Amino acid sequence: MATYEPAELARELGYSDEQRPGKVVRDYLRKKYPDHRKHERWVLEEDQAADVRANVPRKGD
């Protein structure tokens, strides 16, 4: 089973110049999953990655 990290998804969505890679994705995830422990690493399964792709706009859209 494939897993994804926020920085990887952010690059895929066109956010390659962020000062903190993956921040736009982590910001979305924090709102979606408020019970996720602060400072704990995000490792996303396929369904979570698909949710990010559907709800975080591509850069420039």
C-alpha positions as CSV (number, residue, x, y, z in Angstrom):
1,M,0.0,0.0,0.0
2,A,1.4,3.4,-1.0
3,T,1.7,6.2,1.6
4,Y,2.2,9.9,1.1
5,E,3.7,12.8,3.0
6,P,2.5,16.4,2.9
7,A,5.6,17.7,1.1
8,E,5.2,15.1,-1.6
9,L,1.5,16.1,-2.2
10,A,2.3,19.8,-2.0
11,R,4.9,19.4,-4.8
12,E,2.3,17.4,-6.9
13,L,-0.1,20.3,-6.5
14,G,2.4,22.8,-7.6
15,Y,3.6,24.2,-4.2
16,S,7.3,23.6,-4.8
17,D,8.5,27.0,-3.5
18,E,7.1,26.9,0.0
19,Q,9.5,28.0,2.7
20,R,8.3,25.0,4.8
21,P,7.6,22.2,2.2
22,G,4.1,20.7,2.6
23,K,2.7,23.5,4.8
24,V,-0.3,24.1,2.6
25,V,-1.2,20.4,2.9
26,R,-0.5,20.2,6.6
27,D,-2.7,23.3,7.2
28,Y,-5.6,21.5,5.4
29,L,-5.0,18.3,7.4
30,R,-5.0,20.1,10.7
31,K,-8.4,21.4,10.0
32,K,-9.7,18.1,8.7
33,Y,-8.2,16.0,11.5
34,P,-8.0,18.2,14.6
35,D,-7.3,15.3,16.9
36,H,-4.0,14.5,15.2
37,R,-1.2,15.0,17.8
38,K,0.7,18.2,17.3
39,H,4.2,17.7,15.9
40,E,3.5,14.1,15.0
41,R,4.5,13.1,11.5
42,W,1.8,12.9,8.8
43,V,1.8,9.7,6.8
44,L,-1.2,9.5,4.6
45,E,-2.9,6.5,3.0
46,E,-4.3,6.6,-0.5
47,D,-7.8,7.7,0.5
48,Q,-6.4,10.6,2.6
49,A,-4.1,11.6,-0.3
50,A,-7.1,11.6,-2.6
51,D,-9.0,13.8,-0.2
52,V,-6.1,16.3,-0.2
53,R,-5.9,16.3,-4.0
54,A,-9.6,17.0,-4.1
55,N,-9.7,19.8,-1.5
56,V,-6.4,21.6,-1.7
57,P,-6.4,23.7,-4.9
58,R,-3.5,23.4,-7.3
59,K,-1.2,26.4,-7.1
60,G,-2.3,29.0,-9.7
61,D,-6.0,27.7,-9.8
